[in-house]
Amino acid sequence: MKISPIISTFFGGFLFISLATYAQETPEVAENQSAEVFLEDYSDDFQEKFFEALKQKGIENYDRAINLMLACKQLDANNYVVDHELAQLYLKEKQYPVAEPYALTALLAEPENLWYTNTYVEILQKQQKSVEGYKAQLPFNNAKFKENLALVYYRKGRAKAAQSILKETPKSSFTQQLSVKVEDLIEAQEDAIKSSSFTVTNQNRSESGSFQQYKAQIGGLLRTNNYLALDKIAGEALENYPSQPYFYYAQGYAFNKKAKPRDAIEALEAGLDYLVGDVSLANKFYQELADAYNSINNSVKANMYLRKIIPGF
């Protein structure tokens, strides 16, 4: 059964309309918008399972959603929208090796889909793999794919990687606009690093020195509101210091700014386990959690965290 490109765009979550839209804090498009009209050619059984899977995904019942999407896959083995949904669900479940082939199948089926590129890159990054290591199997001969890849890198704060891709991408008004923004981001990142740099003696070039470097760098990024790079730097810091709540806060703050409230909640609630005695930092955690839960229309949880904030700190 052949899938409509319109469905793919709908459930991809992004419309590739302009650089200006993507360069700003663009909320993710809801993936369960009304699409019944686009699924008229599908069997009732397929539609029922597909929409129920989206419903279960929306309430974070990922196991159930996966089972339903796998059932859809049995009904239509070549449906790459289902492949992408499975990739996202396994990503949520942190089953990255399982998610990867589904993401690749969807991307190869529609190489010009920005959202598919984003999902694939994210899954590789979670496994500390690079896209460049998979060049042979990816559509690098497709100019739009390379534009999308550069944009994904830019949005993730990987300015140098975006610049490298743009250098080998045919020139267009889009690449010219993005190149300017990438150069600005590189300059901002370098300025943030310089502003947070400090002298470290040879005796302190150890684990504690590295911790202070991360803390100072993240502090500079927070002061300059450079959230495009913040989640990446905070993620690196957490890999080395997984029990430091400040780094969880920084990552959650960045995710909120990038309109990724569920990722923010995951990071912030994980960081609460390590938060002891620092009332000022705790207030910042609670405020970010309240903002994130409000973004997903969960006012109960949002109000719960707002009530935890202690005034005067």
VMD Tcl script that draws the C-alpha trace (Angstrom):
set ca {
  {0.00 0.00 0.00}
  {1.51 3.30 -1.04}
  {1.48 6.12 1.46}
  {0.56 9.69 0.62}
  {3.38 12.24 0.92}
  {0.87 14.47 2.71}
  {0.56 11.93 5.50}
  {4.32 11.82 5.77}
  {4.48 15.57 6.14}
  {1.69 15.57 8.71}
  {3.18 12.96 10.95}
  {6.76 14.06 10.35}
  {6.01 16.99 12.60}
  {7.75 19.68 10.57}
  {7.03 21.60 7.40}
  {10.19 22.83 5.75}
  {9.02 26.35 5.09}
  {11.72 28.87 5.89}
  {14.96 29.25 7.73}
  {13.50 31.99 9.88}
  {10.89 29.64 11.28}
  {13.38 26.94 12.19}
  {16.02 29.27 13.53}
  {13.62 30.42 16.24}
  {12.04 28.54 19.12}
  {9.52 26.67 17.01}
  {7.26 24.35 19.00}
  {7.06 20.84 17.64}
  {3.94 20.38 15.54}
  {1.47 18.01 17.16}
  {1.75 14.64 15.52}
  {-1.84 13.59 16.03}
  {-3.51 16.48 14.21}
  {-6.64 15.60 12.30}
  {-5.48 13.43 9.43}
  {-8.46 11.16 8.94}
  {-9.03 12.53 5.46}
  {-5.53 11.48 4.42}
  {-6.03 7.90 5.61}
  {-9.21 7.15 3.71}
  {-7.44 4.61 1.51}
  {-6.40 2.54 4.51}
  {-8.37 -0.27 6.05}
  {-10.42 0.35 9.16}
  {-8.17 -2.04 11.04}
  {-5.05 -0.08 10.04}
  {-6.60 3.28 10.91}
  {-7.87 2.06 14.25}
  {-4.49 0.68 15.28}
  {-2.59 3.68 13.91}
  {-4.62 6.31 15.76}
  {-4.73 4.24 18.93}
  {-0.92 4.01 18.73}
  {-0.69 7.80 18.46}
  {-3.01 8.12 21.44}
  {-0.88 5.76 23.52}
  {2.25 7.61 22.44}
  {0.65 10.88 23.56}
  {0.06 9.55 27.08}
  {3.58 8.07 27.13}
  {2.42 4.45 27.10}
  {5.23 3.59 24.72}
  {5.12 -0.20 25.05}
  {1.49 -0.28 23.98}
  {2.15 2.21 21.17}
  {5.02 0.08 19.87}
  {2.89 -3.05 19.78}
  {0.16 -1.22 17.86}
  {2.63 0.24 15.36}
  {4.16 -3.19 14.84}
  {0.66 -4.43 14.06}
  {0.32 -1.60 11.53}
  {3.64 -2.69 10.07}
  {2.25 -6.17 9.53}
  {-0.72 -4.70 7.69}
  {1.48 -2.47 5.51}
  {5.13 -3.50 5.52}
  {6.21 -0.62 3.25}
  {4.67 2.20 5.25}
  {7.61 4.44 6.12}
  {5.49 6.71 8.32}
  {5.04 3.70 10.58}
  {8.80 3.10 10.40}
  {9.41 6.64 11.60}
  {6.87 6.32 14.40}
  {8.57 3.11 15.54}
  {11.95 4.85 15.43}
  {10.63 7.64 17.66}
  {8.99 5.23 20.07}
  {12.10 3.08 20.46}
  {14.07 6.32 20.90}
  {11.76 7.28 23.76}
  {12.33 3.85 25.27}
  {16.12 4.34 24.87}
  {16.32 1.26 22.66}
  {18.62 3.04 20.25}
  {19.98 0.04 18.27}
  {16.39 -1.08 17.62}
  {15.32 2.44 16.64}
  {18.17 3.00 14.19}
  {17.11 0.75 11.27}
  {13.53 2.04 11.41}
  {14.80 5.63 11.29}
  {17.10 4.83 8.38}
  {14.30 3.13 6.42}
  {12.07 6.18 6.80}
  {14.87 8.56 5.86}
  {15.84 6.62 2.75}
  {12.19 6.47 1.70}
  {11.86 10.24 1.99}
  {15.35 11.79 2.11}
  {14.04 15.36 1.90}
  {12.02 15.08 5.12}
  {13.62 17.27 7.78}
  {11.96 15.49 10.68}
  {13.20 12.10 9.51}
  {16.72 13.49 9.30}
  {16.40 14.93 12.79}
  {15.24 11.63 14.26}
  {18.01 9.66 12.58}
  {20.72 12.08 13.75}
  {19.39 12.02 17.30}
  {19.41 8.23 17.42}
  {22.99 8.11 16.16}
  {24.08 10.73 18.68}
  {22.54 8.76 21.53}
  {24.86 5.92 20.52}
  {27.83 8.28 20.08}
  {27.86 7.56 16.36}
  {28.39 10.14 13.64}
  {26.42 10.60 10.44}
  {29.68 10.94 8.54}
  {30.48 7.33 9.38}
  {27.38 6.25 7.42}
  {27.90 8.37 4.32}
  {27.88 5.38 1.99}
  {24.31 4.44 2.90}
  {22.87 7.94 3.21}
  {21.55 10.17 0.38}
  {24.45 12.63 0.35}
  {23.84 13.16 -3.36}
  {20.55 14.84 -2.43}
  {21.04 18.59 -1.91}
  {17.89 18.96 0.20}
  {19.03 16.19 2.54}
  {22.31 18.03 3.07}
  {20.46 21.28 3.71}
  {18.30 19.50 6.27}
  {21.31 17.88 7.89}
  {23.06 21.24 8.22}
  {19.91 22.72 9.74}
  {19.59 19.84 12.22}
  {23.20 20.34 13.28}
  {22.62 24.08 13.67}
  {19.53 23.54 15.81}
  {21.46 21.12 18.01}
  {24.22 23.69 18.53}
  {26.74 21.78 16.41}
  {27.79 24.82 14.44}
  {31.11 23.48 13.12}
  {29.44 20.32 11.83}
  {26.75 22.41 10.14}
  {29.40 24.59 8.54}
  {31.23 21.53 7.21}
  {28.06 20.20 5.55}
  {27.20 23.60 4.08}
  {30.61 23.81 2.40}
  {29.75 20.78 0.27}
  {26.10 21.73 -0.37}
  {25.07 23.56 -3.58}
  {24.58 27.27 -2.97}
  {21.02 28.53 -2.58}
  {19.25 31.34 -0.76}
  {18.60 28.89 2.07}
  {22.25 27.83 2.45}
  {23.37 31.45 2.32}
  {20.98 32.42 5.11}
  {21.89 29.41 7.19}
  {25.62 30.00 6.66}
  {25.29 33.45 8.17}
  {23.45 32.09 11.19}
  {25.97 29.27 11.61}
  {28.85 31.74 11.55}
  {27.07 33.87 14.14}
  {26.58 30.79 16.33}
  {30.23 29.79 16.03}
  {31.25 33.30 17.08}
  {28.80 33.25 20.01}
  {30.06 29.85 21.17}
  {33.68 30.95 20.98}
  {32.88 34.15 22.87}
  {31.06 32.17 25.56}
  {34.03 29.86 25.98}
  {36.43 32.80 26.19}
  {34.27 34.63 28.69}
  {34.14 31.60 30.95}
  {37.77 30.62 30.64}
  {40.06 30.79 33.62}
  {43.60 29.83 34.57}
  {44.02 26.31 35.83}
  {47.27 25.15 37.33}
  {48.85 21.85 36.34}
  {47.88 20.46 39.75}
  {44.24 21.19 39.04}
  {44.15 19.71 35.55}
  {42.34 16.69 36.90}
  {38.76 15.62 37.36}
  {37.95 18.59 39.61}
  {39.49 21.00 37.09}
  {37.38 19.54 34.30}
  {34.29 19.89 36.45}
  {35.03 23.57 37.06}
  {35.63 24.11 33.36}
  {32.26 22.62 32.48}
  {30.57 24.65 35.21}
  {32.17 27.90 34.05}
  {31.41 27.20 30.39}
  {27.78 26.34 31.13}
  {27.48 29.43 33.32}
  {28.65 31.55 30.38}
  {26.15 29.91 28.04}
  {23.33 30.51 30.52}
  {24.29 34.16 30.95}
  {24.32 34.70 27.19}
  {21.18 32.55 26.73}
  {23.05 30.46 24.17}
  {20.69 27.51 24.51}
  {21.53 26.17 21.03}
  {24.87 24.95 22.39}
  {23.82 24.51 26.02}
  {22.13 21.10 25.84}
  {25.14 19.61 24.03}
  {27.68 20.99 26.52}
  {25.48 20.01 29.47}
  {25.11 16.52 27.98}
  {28.89 16.17 27.73}
  {29.24 17.35 31.32}
  {26.69 14.79 32.50}
  {28.56 11.98 30.76}
  {31.55 12.79 32.97}
  {29.69 13.94 36.09}
  {26.30 12.18 36.19}
  {25.60 13.16 39.80}
  {25.88 16.95 39.40}
  {22.39 18.54 39.54}
  {23.57 21.85 38.03}
  {24.27 20.10 34.73}
  {20.81 18.51 34.70}
  {19.29 21.93 35.29}
  {21.28 23.42 32.41}
  {20.21 20.64 30.06}
  {16.57 20.94 31.10}
  {16.67 24.71 30.66}
  {18.08 24.30 27.15}
  {15.43 21.74 26.19}
  {12.67 24.07 27.39}
  {14.10 26.92 25.32}
  {14.22 24.62 22.28}
  {10.55 23.69 22.75}
  {11.31 20.13 23.84}
  {9.35 19.98 27.11}
  {9.33 16.19 27.44}
  {13.12 16.05 27.13}
  {13.31 18.89 29.67}
  {11.13 16.97 32.12}
  {13.25 13.84 31.75}
  {16.49 15.73 32.42}
  {15.15 17.86 35.27}
  {13.40 15.05 37.14}
  {16.53 12.92 36.85}
  {18.53 15.79 38.35}
  {16.20 16.12 41.34}
  {17.56 12.81 42.62}
  {20.95 14.48 43.17}
  {19.70 17.82 44.50}
  {20.43 18.26 48.21}
  {20.39 21.45 50.23}
  {20.65 24.03 47.43}
  {17.35 25.93 47.71}
  {18.20 28.45 44.99}
  {18.99 25.74 42.44}
  {15.94 23.74 43.56}
  {13.73 26.76 42.81}
  {15.19 26.92 39.31}
  {14.47 23.22 38.81}
  {10.87 23.63 39.95}
  {10.27 26.65 37.72}
  {11.61 24.88 34.64}
  {9.56 21.77 35.45}
  {6.44 23.89 35.86}
  {7.10 25.55 32.50}
  {7.69 22.18 30.82}
  {4.51 20.61 32.22}
  {2.50 23.68 31.24}
  {3.83 23.23 27.70}
  {2.29 19.76 27.51}
  {-0.94 20.95 29.18}
  {-0.36 19.11 32.44}
  {-1.46 21.81 34.87}
  {-1.61 19.40 37.82}
  {2.10 18.63 37.67}
  {2.94 22.25 36.80}
  {1.13 23.54 39.89}
  {2.70 20.83 42.04}
  {6.18 22.11 41.19}
  {5.19 25.78 41.47}
  {4.05 25.10 45.05}
  {7.51 23.73 45.86}
  {9.23 27.05 45.04}
  {10.44 28.77 48.23}
  {10.26 32.58 47.95}
  {13.28 34.71 48.72}
  {15.97 32.45 47.22}
}
mol new
graphics top color blue
foreach p $ca { graphics top sphere $p radius 0.5 }
foreach p [lrange $ca 0 end-1] q [lrange $ca 1 end] { graphics top cylinder $p $q radius 0.2 }
display resetview
